[in-house]
Amino acid sequence: MRKYTNFKDIETNRYNERSKLILSKKSEILNNFKFGSEAISVIFRKPYEFYEAQIKKHLSPDKKHLDVCCGDGTHSFTGVRLGATVVVSDIAEKSVELVLHRANQMNFSITGVVADAEKLPFLNNSFDVITCAGSLSYVDINVFLPSVYRILDKNGVFIAVDSFNYNPLYKLNRFVHYLKGERTWKVNNRIPDNTTIKYLKQIFNKVEVEYFNIFIFLAPILKIFFSDLKVQEILDKLDSNLSFFRKYAFKIVIIAHK
């Protein structure tokens, strides 16, 4: 077996292997597949619901949508359902193959492009909306974000949902994932933080950031006494009433306007 040393090769291989495994189980490609926020545990769902709402707000049948770092396609089909022209891209060719297979099974018409997110092969002003779910830590934002800006059309919007790298508890949890070999060290260190937001504001004309799951660390304790739905209600209320702690959020949604 080939040994990968470059972090980008390691992560590409990781996602290729995941997608190959799913593709090998043809009957499960669609039957066990849930879209978007429906695929997320109800306790963690709020930021993904907001993310989808923003995509729906900015897309319509006459718009063009690019989903970068599409992965297995969990968050790639919102635009298709709205009638938009959708392109998905990922550096892992098997991930693109998986998304296209799922789209074909659902009679969705999309285009798949195998591409490094730092070298997006699209013309200037090509897309009205560009999305990225959970993958900003896999790219060099100093290369990626200017490229996103370049290929966005006038008045285009970049929408991303991702982790936020401030809370020490969540940093510790991510370090454990690194020790378990589930992430590379470089990817762990690239998780969006306040520096990321400042850089976004230097490039885009308007940047909005919403913060979620500030108190998600309480979930394991609350689940002992309450249902998942009730836990979500409690955590959402804490987020709303104690929003001044937002810098400790677990997730953020970014809406950046060209």
C-alpha positions as CSV (number, residue, x, y, z in Angstrom):
1,M,0.0,0.0,0.0
2,R,1.3,3.5,-0.9
3,K,2.4,5.6,2.1
4,Y,1.2,9.2,2.0
5,T,3.3,11.8,3.7
6,N,1.9,15.1,2.3
7,F,-1.1,16.2,4.4
8,K,-3.1,17.0,1.3
9,D,-2.4,13.5,-0.1
10,I,-3.3,11.9,3.3
11,E,-6.7,13.7,3.4
12,T,-7.4,13.0,-0.3
13,N,-6.7,9.3,0.2
14,R,-8.8,9.3,3.4
15,Y,-11.9,10.6,1.5
16,N,-11.3,8.5,-1.5
17,E,-11.3,5.4,0.7
18,R,-14.5,6.4,2.4
19,S,-16.2,7.0,-0.9
20,K,-14.9,3.8,-2.4
21,L,-16.3,1.9,0.6
22,I,-19.8,3.4,0.1
23,L,-19.6,2.9,-3.7
24,S,-18.8,-0.8,-3.1
25,K,-22.2,-1.1,-1.3
26,K,-24.4,-0.1,-4.2
27,S,-27.7,-0.8,-2.4
28,E,-26.7,1.6,0.4
29,I,-25.7,4.6,-1.7
30,L,-29.2,6.0,-1.7
31,N,-31.2,3.9,0.7
32,N,-29.3,5.1,3.8
33,F,-28.5,8.6,2.5
34,K,-30.0,11.6,4.2
35,F,-29.7,15.2,2.8
36,G,-28.3,18.2,4.4
37,S,-29.3,19.0,8.0
38,E,-31.4,15.8,8.1
39,A,-28.2,13.9,8.1
40,I,-27.0,15.7,11.3
41,S,-28.0,14.7,14.8
42,V,-30.8,16.9,16.1
43,I,-28.6,18.3,18.8
44,F,-26.0,19.5,16.3
45,R,-28.5,20.5,13.6
46,K,-29.1,24.2,14.1
47,P,-26.1,25.6,12.2
48,Y,-26.8,23.3,9.2
49,E,-30.4,24.4,9.1
50,F,-29.3,28.0,9.1
51,Y,-26.7,27.1,6.4
52,E,-29.4,25.6,4.2
53,A,-31.7,28.5,4.8
54,Q,-29.0,30.9,3.5
55,I,-28.5,28.8,0.4
56,K,-32.2,28.8,-0.3
57,K,-32.3,32.6,0.3
58,H,-29.7,33.3,-2.4
59,L,-30.5,30.6,-5.0
60,S,-33.2,30.4,-7.6
61,P,-33.7,28.5,-10.9
62,D,-31.7,31.1,-12.9
63,K,-28.7,30.9,-10.5
64,K,-25.5,28.9,-10.7
65,H,-24.2,27.1,-7.6
66,L,-20.8,25.6,-6.9
67,D,-20.4,23.3,-3.9
68,V,-16.6,23.1,-3.2
69,C,-15.1,20.2,-1.3
70,C,-18.4,18.3,-1.8
71,G,-17.3,15.1,0.0
72,D,-20.1,12.5,-0.1
73,G,-22.7,15.1,-1.2
74,T,-24.6,15.4,2.0
75,H,-24.8,19.2,1.6
76,S,-24.7,19.4,-2.2
77,F,-28.3,19.0,-3.3
78,T,-30.1,22.0,-1.8
79,G,-29.5,24.0,-5.0
80,V,-30.7,21.2,-7.2
81,R,-34.0,21.0,-5.4
82,L,-34.4,24.8,-6.1
83,G,-33.8,24.3,-9.8
84,A,-30.4,26.0,-9.8
85,T,-27.5,24.9,-12.1
86,V,-25.2,23.0,-9.7
87,V,-21.6,22.0,-10.0
88,V,-19.8,20.0,-7.3
89,S,-16.0,19.8,-6.9
90,D,-13.6,17.9,-4.8
91,I,-10.0,16.9,-4.8
92,A,-11.0,13.3,-4.1
93,E,-12.1,11.7,-7.4
94,K,-14.1,9.0,-5.7
95,S,-16.0,11.5,-3.7
96,V,-17.1,13.2,-7.0
97,E,-18.0,9.9,-8.4
98,L,-20.1,9.1,-5.4
99,V,-22.0,12.4,-5.6
100,L,-22.7,12.0,-9.3
101,H,-23.9,8.4,-8.7
102,R,-26.3,9.6,-6.0
103,A,-27.5,12.5,-8.2
104,N,-28.2,10.0,-11.0
105,Q,-30.2,7.8,-8.8
106,M,-32.4,10.7,-7.8
107,N,-32.6,12.1,-11.4
108,F,-30.8,15.2,-10.4
109,S,-28.7,16.9,-13.1
110,I,-25.4,18.2,-11.8
111,T,-21.9,18.5,-13.0
112,G,-18.9,17.1,-11.2
113,V,-15.3,18.4,-11.4
114,V,-12.3,16.8,-9.8
115,A,-10.2,19.8,-8.6
116,D,-8.0,21.0,-5.8
117,A,-9.9,23.8,-4.0
118,E,-6.8,25.9,-4.1
119,K,-6.7,25.7,-7.9
120,L,-10.4,26.0,-8.9
121,P,-10.5,25.7,-12.7
122,F,-13.4,28.1,-13.4
123,L,-13.7,31.3,-15.3
124,N,-14.1,34.7,-13.5
125,N,-17.6,35.6,-12.4
126,S,-18.9,32.0,-13.1
127,F,-21.2,31.4,-10.0
128,D,-23.9,33.2,-8.1
129,V,-23.4,31.1,-5.0
130,I,-20.4,29.1,-3.8
131,T,-20.7,26.9,-0.7
132,C,-18.4,25.0,1.5
133,A,-19.5,22.7,4.3
134,G,-16.8,21.8,6.9
135,S,-13.8,22.1,4.7
136,L,-12.1,25.4,5.2
137,S,-9.5,23.7,7.4
138,Y,-8.4,21.6,4.3
139,V,-7.4,24.7,2.3
140,D,-5.0,27.6,2.5
141,I,-7.4,30.4,2.9
142,N,-4.9,32.9,1.5
143,V,-5.2,31.0,-1.8
144,F,-8.7,29.7,-1.6
145,L,-10.7,32.8,-0.6
146,P,-9.3,35.1,-3.4
147,S,-10.1,32.3,-5.9
148,V,-13.6,32.1,-4.5
149,Y,-14.0,35.9,-4.9
150,R,-12.6,35.7,-8.5
151,I,-15.1,33.1,-9.7
152,L,-18.1,34.6,-7.9
153,D,-20.3,36.8,-10.2
154,K,-21.2,40.3,-9.3
155,N,-23.3,40.4,-6.1
156,G,-22.4,36.7,-5.6
157,V,-22.3,35.1,-2.2
158,F,-20.0,32.7,-0.5
159,I,-21.7,30.6,2.3
160,A,-19.8,28.3,4.6
161,V,-20.5,26.2,7.7
162,D,-17.6,25.1,9.8
163,S,-16.1,24.6,13.2
164,F,-14.7,27.5,15.1
165,N,-11.3,27.4,16.8
166,Y,-11.4,29.3,20.0
167,N,-13.0,27.2,22.8
168,P,-10.3,25.2,24.6
169,L,-12.6,22.3,25.3
170,Y,-13.3,21.9,21.6
171,K,-9.6,22.4,20.8
172,L,-8.9,19.5,23.1
173,N,-11.5,17.3,21.4
174,R,-10.0,18.0,18.0
175,F,-6.5,17.2,19.4
176,V,-7.9,13.8,20.5
177,H,-9.2,13.3,16.9
178,Y,-5.7,14.1,15.6
179,L,-4.1,11.5,18.0
180,K,-6.6,8.9,16.8
181,G,-5.4,9.6,13.2
182,E,-8.7,11.1,12.1
183,R,-7.2,14.4,11.1
184,T,-3.7,15.7,10.2
185,W,-2.0,18.3,12.4
186,K,-2.1,20.9,9.7
187,V,-5.9,20.5,9.1
188,N,-6.4,20.8,12.8
189,N,-4.5,24.1,12.9
190,R,-6.4,25.5,9.9
191,I,-9.9,25.4,11.6
192,P,-11.5,28.8,11.1
193,D,-10.9,31.4,13.8
194,N,-11.0,35.2,14.3
195,T,-8.1,35.6,11.9
196,T,-10.1,33.8,9.2
197,I,-13.0,36.2,9.7
198,K,-10.7,39.2,9.6
199,Y,-9.2,38.0,6.3
200,L,-12.7,37.4,4.9
201,K,-13.5,41.0,5.7
202,Q,-10.5,42.2,3.8
203,I,-11.6,40.5,0.6
204,F,-15.4,40.6,0.6
205,N,-17.6,43.7,0.7
206,K,-19.8,42.4,3.5
207,V,-19.3,39.5,5.8
208,E,-21.9,38.1,8.3
209,V,-21.1,35.5,10.9
210,E,-23.5,33.5,12.9
211,Y,-22.3,31.5,16.0
212,F,-23.8,28.2,17.1
213,N,-23.5,25.4,19.7
214,I,-21.7,27.5,22.3
215,F,-22.7,25.1,25.1
216,I,-22.7,21.9,23.1
217,F,-20.2,20.5,25.7
218,L,-23.1,20.1,28.0
219,A,-24.9,17.7,25.7
220,P,-23.6,14.4,27.1
221,I,-24.8,15.4,30.6
222,L,-28.2,16.7,29.5
223,K,-28.8,13.6,27.4
224,I,-28.8,11.6,30.6
225,F,-32.0,13.4,31.7
226,F,-33.7,14.6,28.5
227,S,-34.5,13.5,24.9
228,D,-32.3,14.8,22.1
229,L,-35.0,17.2,21.0
230,K,-35.2,18.7,24.5
231,V,-31.5,18.9,24.7
232,Q,-31.5,20.9,21.5
233,E,-34.1,23.3,22.9
234,I,-32.1,23.8,26.1
235,L,-28.9,24.5,24.2
236,D,-30.5,26.8,21.7
237,K,-32.0,28.8,24.5
238,L,-28.6,29.1,26.2
239,D,-27.1,30.2,22.9
240,S,-29.8,32.8,22.5
241,N,-29.7,34.2,26.1
242,L,-26.0,34.1,26.6
243,S,-24.9,35.2,23.1
244,F,-22.1,37.3,24.6
245,F,-20.2,34.0,24.9
246,R,-20.4,33.5,21.2
247,K,-16.6,33.4,20.7
248,Y,-16.7,30.0,22.4
249,A,-19.0,28.6,19.8
250,F,-18.5,25.2,18.3
251,K,-19.8,26.0,14.8
252,I,-20.1,29.1,12.7
253,V,-21.9,30.0,9.5
254,I,-20.3,32.6,7.2
255,I,-22.1,34.6,4.6
256,A,-19.7,36.7,2.5
257,H,-21.0,39.0,-0.2
258,K,-18.9,40.1,-3.1
